[in-house]
Amino acid sequence: MLKPILLVEDDARDLELTLVALERSQLANEVVIVRDGAAALDYLSREGDYAERPAGNPAVILLDLKLPKVNGLEVLQAVRASEVLRSIPVVMLTSSQEESDVVRSYALGVNAYVVKPVEFKQFITAIADLGMFWAVLNEPPPGSVKASRRAE
């Protein structure tokens, strides 16, 4: 069973483009979509609307920086503070090129900071590459749970 990709995005246009890009990369992973930081934290902690979801962490979190309710930096901080969640790769996927956002994201433990390209083709390529790397190619740290592709 492949682990899902958690996509945390509030902008409808960026959400649609990201889904198209992930689809074009032909990943078999389910993409779970949440539209704000509070929902992301509920999903990750299996609380609220996600209390009944199956156990297990996503393969990767694609996280927007500027989110309603709880912003991306706060979500990242909560993930890194949790022993259960801290090994999940987190990719900040944002339109912000502010140096302070980049510095703060890395200080909080983000694995990658990707500025959303404005041009459609570049955006599609960037997302497809991200999905392939984090969901398929990346080897997680020892002791973390990963569904093995070798066993399929």
Backbone torsions as a table, in degrees:
resi	resn	phi	psi	omega
1	MET	NA	121.3	179.1
2	LEU	-76.0	143.6	177.6
3	LYS	-77.1	145.5	-179.2
4	PRO	-74.6	163.9	170.1
5	ILE	-101.2	127.2	176.9
6	LEU	-94.8	117.0	179.2
7	LEU	-107.3	117.5	-178.7
8	VAL	-112.1	102.4	-173.9
9	GLU	-149.0	130.4	-179.5
10	ASP	-100.8	-19.0	-178.1
11	ASP	-83.8	120.8	-175.4
12	ALA	-59.9	-41.1	-179.3
13	ARG	-66.0	-47.4	179.4
14	ASP	-64.4	-36.6	177.7
15	LEU	-61.3	-49.2	-179.1
16	GLU	-61.5	-44.3	179.1
17	LEU	-63.0	-41.0	179.9
18	THR	-64.8	-42.1	178.6
19	LEU	-64.6	-40.7	176.9
20	VAL	-61.3	-44.6	-179.2
21	ALA	-63.6	-44.0	179.3
22	LEU	-65.2	-37.9	178.0
23	GLU	-64.1	-42.1	-179.9
24	ARG	-67.0	-24.6	178.3
25	SER	-78.3	-6.5	175.7
26	GLN	58.7	35.1	173.8
27	LEU	-73.3	142.9	178.7
28	ALA	-87.5	-8.7	-177.9
29	ASN	-65.2	138.8	171.2
30	GLU	-66.9	143.6	174.6
31	VAL	-108.4	117.7	176.9
32	VAL	-95.6	127.2	-176.8
33	ILE	-109.8	128.9	169.3
34	VAL	-127.7	149.2	-169.7
35	ARG	-104.9	-0.4	176.6
36	ASP	-153.3	166.8	-176.9
37	GLY	-66.4	-34.3	179.1
38	ALA	-65.0	-41.0	177.8
39	ALA	-65.7	-36.7	177.2
40	ALA	-61.1	-45.0	179.7
41	LEU	-66.6	-37.6	175.6
42	ASP	-62.5	-44.1	179.5
43	TYR	-60.3	-49.8	-175.8
44	LEU	-64.6	-34.8	-178.5
45	SER	-94.4	1.9	-179.9
46	ARG	56.5	52.6	179.1
47	GLU	-125.0	169.5	177.0
48	GLY	58.5	-129.6	-179.5
49	ASP	-63.6	-15.3	-175.6
50	TYR	-109.5	14.6	-178.1
51	ALA	-59.9	-29.7	-176.3
52	GLU	-97.5	3.7	-178.8
53	ARG	-68.6	153.3	179.0
54	PRO	-60.1	150.4	178.3
55	ALA	-65.1	157.3	177.0
56	GLY	119.8	152.1	-179.7
57	ASN	-97.2	155.4	176.4
58	PRO	-68.2	160.9	176.6
59	ALA	-66.4	-36.3	-178.2
60	VAL	-159.2	152.1	172.9
61	ILE	-111.2	120.1	171.9
62	LEU	-96.8	110.9	-165.5
63	LEU	-120.2	121.6	173.6
64	ASP	-73.7	151.3	-179.0
65	LEU	-80.7	-48.6	-175.5
66	LYS	-98.2	100.6	-176.6
67	LEU	-124.8	153.3	173.2
68	PRO	-72.6	159.4	176.4
69	LYS	69.8	-64.7	178.1
70	VAL	-132.4	122.7	-175.9
71	ASN	-76.7	168.9	-176.4
72	GLY	-59.6	-37.2	179.1
73	LEU	-65.6	-37.3	177.9
74	GLU	-68.6	-38.3	175.7
75	VAL	-62.9	-48.1	179.1
76	LEU	-57.2	-44.4	-179.9
77	GLN	-61.5	-42.6	179.1
78	ALA	-65.9	-40.0	179.0
79	VAL	-63.1	-46.9	-177.6
80	ARG	-70.7	-22.4	178.9
81	ALA	-81.6	-14.7	-176.6
82	SER	-95.6	126.5	178.5
83	GLU	-62.0	-34.3	-178.5
84	VAL	-73.2	-32.1	-173.0
85	LEU	-102.9	-18.8	-166.4
86	ARG	-60.9	-22.0	-179.6
87	SER	-86.1	-3.0	178.2
88	ILE	-69.5	127.0	174.9
89	PRO	-64.3	135.1	178.2
90	VAL	-122.8	125.8	176.8
91	VAL	-112.8	117.9	174.7
92	MET	-77.6	117.2	-177.9
93	LEU	-117.3	103.0	-167.1
94	THR	-146.1	163.7	174.7
95	SER	-91.7	-6.6	-177.2
96	SER	-77.6	125.8	173.9
97	GLN	-107.2	12.0	-179.6
98	GLU	-63.2	126.6	-179.1
99	GLU	-56.7	-37.9	-179.3
100	SER	-64.0	-35.2	177.4
101	ASP	-67.7	-41.6	179.1
102	VAL	-64.0	-49.2	-178.3
103	VAL	-60.8	-46.8	-179.1
104	ARG	-63.6	-41.0	179.5
105	SER	-60.3	-48.4	179.2
106	TYR	-66.8	-36.3	177.6
107	ALA	-62.2	-32.0	179.8
108	LEU	-86.3	-4.8	173.5
109	GLY	102.5	22.8	176.9
110	VAL	-65.8	146.7	179.0
111	ASN	-83.5	-30.3	178.8
112	ALA	-155.9	149.7	178.8
113	TYR	-125.0	112.7	-175.8
114	VAL	-119.1	123.3	176.1
115	VAL	-84.4	127.6	-179.3
116	LYS	-63.1	121.2	176.5
117	PRO	-67.0	146.3	-179.8
118	VAL	-77.9	-35.9	-177.6
119	GLU	-76.4	130.9	-173.6
120	PHE	-53.8	-50.2	-176.3
121	LYS	-62.5	-40.9	178.0
122	GLN	-65.2	-39.9	179.5
123	PHE	-62.0	-47.7	-179.9
124	ILE	-58.6	-47.0	-179.6
125	THR	-63.6	-44.1	-178.8
126	ALA	-61.5	-45.0	-178.6
127	ILE	-68.8	-42.6	179.0
128	ALA	-60.4	-43.6	178.7
129	ASP	-63.8	-41.5	178.1
130	LEU	-60.9	-48.5	-179.4
131	GLY	-59.9	-45.8	-179.6
132	MET	-62.4	-45.4	-178.5
133	PHE	-63.6	-55.6	-172.2
134	TRP	-75.4	-32.1	-177.0
135	ALA	-90.4	-22.0	-174.4
136	VAL	-121.1	-53.2	-170.5
137	LEU	-83.0	-36.5	-175.9
138	ASN	-64.4	134.1	175.1
139	GLU	-97.6	117.9	-178.1
140	PRO	-70.0	166.4	-179.4
141	PRO	-63.6	152.0	177.6
142	PRO	-54.7	140.4	178.1
143	GLY	93.9	-15.6	177.8
144	SER	-85.3	156.2	-176.8
145	VAL	-86.1	129.5	175.2
146	LYS	-142.6	130.7	174.4
147	ALA	-70.9	124.9	-176.5
148	SER	-79.7	129.3	175.5
149	ARG	-77.6	-23.7	-178.8
150	ARG	-65.7	-27.1	-177.1
151	ALA	-81.0	-12.6	-176.6
152	GLU	-77.1	NA	NA
